[in-house]
Amino acid sequence: MGVMTDIDLQLDHVAEAAKVIDPVFLDSPQYSDEQLNERLGRRVLVKIETLNPLRSFKGRGADYFAAGLEPGTTMVCGTSGNFGQAVAFAARKHGLRAEVFVPADISPVKLRRMKTLGARVRRVEGEAKVAAAAFAAEAPDRVFVVDGREPAISEGAGTIGLELAREDGIDTVVLPVGDGALIAGVALWLKAHSPDVRIVGVGTTSAPAMAKSWLAGEPITVDRANSFAGGISIRSPEPESIRRMRSLVDDFVLVEDDDLRAAMRLGAETLGVLPEPAGAAGLAALTVHDIPGDRVATVITGANATWPREWLGRF
């Protein structure tokens, strides 16, 4: 597979993002850990996206997007948490304002971190994105930012692919899929430079909207999204995201919540990293699915779980 020409992401934007994004998010550690390899029964390259001020990869895309906004703009988003932190960080860095709409049952850890980063956070019943869209439409200086829809956010996340491509011989990359920005951006870069690389997405059986949408080739909404793995629990996928994924993603697997809990513990015991449930999805997939590949890579995408009540007692 060569460079995709039927999608709205651009390789030169990914390269530009690598020069524009705050260095605090770039060049995260990527290595093969012998203890993890032994537990998984194979060699796996792991990239750790939790060692930054947001404890997730989301800062890459939000920072690149914010760099293109006019002064005085208010960034408005609806989120379950990590993207809200990224919008808050990027807005403050670029002298903008951030209004973040979140569900009433948001993780206390993510809520606290968003507020600390300077966002005005509004807890709402129902769909946070719907409330955010309505608020943004009320004034011309408000920009509704949708993770998974905006090309710049995916292109910023694609810098992870640029960094992974520095390693020789990667033939399979396994990535958690929430809104799809990460997997699309990474796949765009890797497939352009290593056309035979296989891109595998990971979701959960209790929040399968993205997997079903990828299979169908169009957005499929589910009635309820799982809250345990909030970062990859999407209820209503964005059409743009599904279109990109259909062009760039080769396979999609699902894992159970208990698989995520085991993978979180695996990350803690072998890597010394405590991922949130969504952040451990790649490890979970490699544990429970027979994913082909001689040189496999995955990304620990976030570490913003509520500690300890959300999951510690379930190990």
C-alpha positions in Angstrom: 0.0 0.0 0.0 1.4 3.4 -1.0 0.6 6.9 0.2 -3.1 7.4 0.6 -4.4 10.0 -1.8 -8.1 9.8 -0.9 -7.9 11.1 2.6 -7.4 14.6 4.0 -4.2 14.1 5.9 -0.8 15.3 4.5 2.6 13.8 5.1 4.3 17.2 5.0 2.0 18.4 7.8 3.2 15.5 10.0 6.8 16.5 9.2 6.0 20.1 10.0 4.2 19.1 13.2 7.4 17.4 14.4 9.1 20.9 14.3 6.1 22.9 15.7 4.9 20.7 18.6 6.2 21.5 22.1 9.4 19.4 22.6 8.0 18.2 25.9 5.7 15.8 23.9 8.2 14.7 21.3 10.7 11.8 21.2 9.1 9.8 23.9 11.0 6.6 24.9 10.6 3.6 22.7 12.4 0.4 23.5 12.1 -3.4 23.9 11.8 -4.6 27.5 13.1 -8.1 28.1 10.7 -8.8 31.0 7.7 -7.7 28.9 9.0 -9.8 25.9 9.2 -12.9 28.2 5.6 -12.4 29.4 4.3 -11.9 25.9 6.3 -14.6 24.3 7.6 -12.3 21.6 9.7 -9.2 21.1 7.7 -6.0 21.2 8.8 -2.4 20.8 6.9 -0.2 23.3 6.6 3.5 23.0 5.7 5.3 26.3 3.5 8.4 25.8 2.8 9.0 29.5 6.0 10.9 30.5 4.9 14.4 29.8 2.8 17.1 31.5 -0.5 15.6 30.3 0.5 11.9 30.8 -0.9 11.1 27.4 -0.2 11.5 23.7 -3.0 14.0 23.2 -0.7 17.0 23.5 0.8 16.4 20.1 -2.3 16.9 18.1 -3.8 19.7 20.2 -0.6 21.7 20.2 -0.3 21.4 16.4 -4.0 22.4 15.9 -3.7 25.4 18.3 -0.6 26.7 16.6 -2.8 27.5 13.5 -5.5 29.5 15.4 -5.8 33.3 15.5 -5.0 35.1 18.8 -8.1 35.7 20.9 -9.7 32.4 19.9 -11.5 30.2 22.4 -11.0 26.5 21.9 -14.2 24.6 22.8 -14.4 20.8 23.1 -16.4 17.9 24.5 -14.3 15.2 26.0 -14.1 12.4 28.6 -10.8 13.8 29.8 -7.4 13.4 28.1 -8.2 15.6 25.1 -9.6 18.2 27.4 -6.2 18.4 29.2 -4.5 18.7 25.8 -6.8 21.6 24.7 -6.2 23.3 28.0 -2.4 23.0 27.8 -2.4 24.1 24.1 -4.7 27.0 24.7 -2.6 28.3 27.6 0.6 27.9 25.6 -0.7 29.9 22.6 -2.4 32.6 24.6 -5.9 31.3 23.8 -8.9 30.3 26.1 -10.2 26.8 26.6 -13.8 25.9 27.4 -14.1 22.1 28.0 -17.4 20.3 28.3 -17.3 16.9 30.1 -19.7 14.2 31.2 -21.0 14.4 34.8 -19.3 11.1 35.7 -15.9 12.2 34.4 -12.8 10.7 36.2 -11.9 13.0 39.1 -8.3 12.8 38.2 -8.9 14.1 34.7 -11.3 16.8 35.9 -8.8 18.1 38.4 -6.0 18.1 35.8 -8.0 20.0 33.2 -8.8 22.7 35.8 -5.2 22.9 36.9 -4.1 23.5 33.3 -6.4 26.5 33.1 -9.5 25.3 31.3 -13.0 26.4 32.2 -14.7 23.0 32.7 -18.4 22.5 32.4 -19.9 19.3 33.6 -23.1 18.4 31.7 -25.6 15.6 31.6 -25.9 13.9 28.2 -23.4 14.2 25.4 -20.6 16.6 26.1 -19.9 17.2 22.4 -23.4 18.3 21.8 -23.3 20.9 24.5 -19.8 22.0 23.4 -21.0 22.5 19.8 -24.0 24.6 20.9 -21.8 26.8 23.0 -19.2 27.3 20.3 -21.9 28.3 17.8 -22.9 31.2 20.0 -19.9 33.4 19.2 -17.6 33.8 16.2 -14.4 33.7 18.3 -15.2 30.2 19.5 -13.8 27.2 17.6 -15.4 23.8 18.2 -12.5 21.3 18.2 -13.4 17.7 17.6 -10.8 15.1 18.3 -11.0 12.6 15.4 -12.4 15.1 13.0 -9.7 17.8 12.6 -6.9 16.8 10.2 -4.3 18.8 12.2 -4.9 16.8 15.3 -4.4 13.5 13.5 -1.3 14.9 11.8 0.1 16.0 15.1 -0.5 12.5 16.5 1.2 11.2 13.4 4.6 12.3 14.7 4.5 9.2 16.8 4.6 7.3 13.5 7.5 9.4 12.4 9.4 8.5 15.5 8.5 4.8 15.3 9.8 4.7 11.7 13.3 5.4 13.0 13.3 1.7 14.2 14.2 -0.9 11.5 12.0 -3.7 10.5 8.6 -2.9 12.3 6.0 -5.0 10.4 3.0 -4.6 12.7 1.8 -1.7 14.9 -1.0 -2.3 17.4 -2.7 0.9 18.7 -5.7 1.7 21.0 -8.5 3.4 19.1 -10.6 6.0 20.7 -11.7 8.7 18.2 -9.2 7.4 15.6 -6.9 10.4 15.4 -3.8 8.5 16.6 -4.1 5.4 14.5 -4.8 7.4 11.3 -1.9 9.8 11.8 0.6 7.0 12.7 -0.6 4.8 9.8 -0.4 7.6 7.3 3.3 8.1 8.0 4.3 4.5 8.4 2.5 3.2 5.3 4.1 6.0 3.3 7.6 4.8 4.4 7.0 1.1 4.9 4.1 0.1 2.6 3.9 -3.4 4.0 3.5 -2.5 7.6 0.3 -3.8 9.2 -1.8 -1.5 11.3 -4.1 -3.1 13.9 -6.6 -1.1 16.0 -7.8 -2.1 19.4 -11.2 -1.4 21.1 -13.3 -3.0 23.8 -16.2 -5.4 23.6 -18.2 -3.1 25.8 -17.7 0.0 23.6 -17.5 -1.4 20.0 -18.7 1.7 18.1 -15.4 2.3 16.3 -14.9 -1.4 15.4 -18.4 -1.7 14.0 -18.0 1.5 12.1 -14.7 0.5 10.6 -16.2 -2.8 9.5 -19.2 -1.1 8.0 -17.4 1.8 6.4 -19.7 4.4 8.0 -20.4 5.7 11.5 -22.4 3.4 13.7 -23.6 4.8 17.0 -24.0 2.6 20.1 -26.5 3.3 22.8 -24.0 3.1 25.7 -20.2 3.5 25.8 -18.2 1.7 28.4 -16.9 4.1 31.0 -14.1 1.9 32.4 -11.8 2.6 29.4 -13.0 6.1 28.8 -10.2 7.0 26.4 -11.4 4.4 23.9 -15.1 4.5 24.6 -16.6 6.4 21.7 -20.4 6.5 21.3 -20.7 8.4 18.0 -17.7 8.1 15.7 -16.8 11.0 13.4 -17.4 10.3 9.6 -14.0 11.7 8.7 -12.3 9.4 11.2 -14.0 6.3 9.8 -13.1 7.3 6.2 -9.4 7.6 7.2 -9.4 4.4 9.1 -11.0 2.4 6.3 -8.0 3.5 4.1 -5.3 3.0 6.6 -6.2 0.4 9.2 -5.7 -3.3 8.3 -7.4 -5.0 11.2 -9.4 -4.3 14.3 -9.6 -6.5 17.5 -11.6 -6.2 20.7 -10.6 -6.9 24.3 -12.5 -7.3 27.5 -12.3 -5.0 30.5 -10.6 -7.8 32.4 -8.0 -8.0 29.7 -7.3 -4.3 30.2 -6.9 -4.8 33.9 -4.4 -7.6 33.4 -2.5 -5.5 30.8 -2.4 -2.5 33.3 -0.8 -4.8 35.8 1.5 -6.2 33.2 2.7 -2.7 32.3 3.2 -1.9 36.0 5.2 -5.1 36.7 7.4 -5.1 33.6 7.7 -1.5 32.4 7.2 0.4 35.7 4.5 2.3 34.0 0.9 2.5 35.4 -1.3 2.9 32.3 -4.9 3.9 32.4 -7.3 1.2 30.9 -7.3 2.7 27.4 -3.6 3.2 27.5 -3.0 -0.5 28.1 -5.2 -1.7 25.2 -2.3 -2.5 22.9 -0.7 -4.7 25.5 -4.0 -6.4 26.2 -4.5 -7.2 22.5 -1.0 -8.6 22.2 -1.7 -10.8 25.3 -5.1 -12.3 24.2 -5.0 -12.2 20.4 -2.7 -14.0 18.0 -1.5 -10.9 16.1 1.0 -11.8 13.4 4.3 -10.0 13.0 8.0 -10.6 13.6 8.7 -7.1 14.8 5.6 -5.7 16.6 5.2 -2.2 18.1 2.6 -0.7 20.4 2.1 2.5 22.3 1.2 3.1 26.0 -1.1 6.0 25.2 -2.1 7.4 28.6 -1.7 7.1 32.4 -4.6 9.2 33.9 -6.5 6.5 35.7 -8.2 7.4 39.0 -5.9 6.0 41.7 -6.6 3.8 43.4 -10.4 3.2 43.7 -11.1 2.9 39.9 -9.2 -0.2 39.4 -6.5 -1.1 41.9 -8.7 -3.4 43.9 -9.6 -5.3 40.8 -6.1 -6.6 40.0 
